[in-house]
């Protein structure tokens, strides 16, 4: 199912001192067929992202879409089929399938690599199934990203970005901001600015009027979000502000959740530990940069972070200490728009990378290749002292050779080189000549 069985590219590497007569390179070959099991929250992107990486690295791909996005998955598949036909590519280069868990299980056991986008729980099941055939896996398992606001920022500017980071796609964003840490010196001003913005946000069906935010994709998700809020309130948190609903029909009420700002939060609350995947902004104070780094790292997730400061150096220093795979300095999620950059996380956010060179190479068989640089004029020849049977001075020769190549200073190397030549000369002298001497 390769688009072209000979698609590969290579990168030259250093061959080192001892192998200077060799050319060393790394080749990247297609794996064969990549399988992708993707989530429902960005149906278009979640299909096209693994598809482009797989096809551009020479593979075929089978994509299993979420049962909650089957219609859109089939719609996009028709577009893909038309595009493949237009360029004369094999019609079976890309396939999109629908189904439930058993479909995903069958796919894992049938491909050369699996890419999974979803929850940590299902990711672990994917790994268990893939381990039976030792199929390589890339996992993108969501996050609980920290949004850090230092005391030297332009508060109105950052407040707008913060609200966008929490409410984009109704908060159903794996790289969305879910924990907000604000320096105590600007905390009051920041939360008042955020509350004002959130109160102006209205949620409703886009075809029924002008609304700022849409629905939750899954009907039962609003109950989970409310449970997280209730747990926080029971432990001392307070709802500071909420947005409004539009005119919703009775059957649609449970599919909407009001944008919500919550203060007086701490890490004992589930809202600060579990992935919410909804339009909730829990905001917590911090006193020092060291403290906020500890707070940001106090999570089982490690996908991304956003750090805001009037000093780029300070923001970079904070971001460098946060255990995550994606960091934005004085911005939110801009990494995703830089398609040359890899995307992925650590800890319960998964491993492996999408996009960038790293994402393409993740869909390749990595092969190291060595060949003679000046073939056929210079070939590898085993020196006589270490040919079988090994000569009595074989160890002395090997020791001197290593010292000649890697000695700490030039004089040690020269002395060792003289000894190498001496041993070789002795080895090449006929036995009768040595006896006469």
Secondary structure, 3 states (H helix, E strand, C coil): CCCCCCCEEEEEECCCCCCCCEEEEEEEEECCEEEEECCCCCHHHHHHHHHHHHHHCCCEEEEECCHHHHHHHHHHHHHHHHHHHHCCCCCCCEEEECCCHHHHHHHHCCCCEEEEECCHHHHHHHHHHHHCCCCEEEEECCCCEEEEECCCCCHHHHHHHHHHHHHHHHHCCCCCEEEEEEECCCHHHHHHHHHHHHHCCEECCHHHCCCCECCCCCCCHHHHHHHHHHHHHHCCCEEEEECEECCCCHHHHHHCCCCEEEECCCCCCHHHCCCCCCCEEEEEEECCHHHHHHHHHCCCEECEEEEECCCHHHHHHHHHCCCCCEEEECCCCHHHHCCCCCECCEECCEECCECHHHHHHCCEEEEEEEEECCCCCCCCCCCHHHCCCCCCCHHHHHHHHHHHHHCCCHHHHHHHHHHHHHHHHHHHCCHHHHHHC
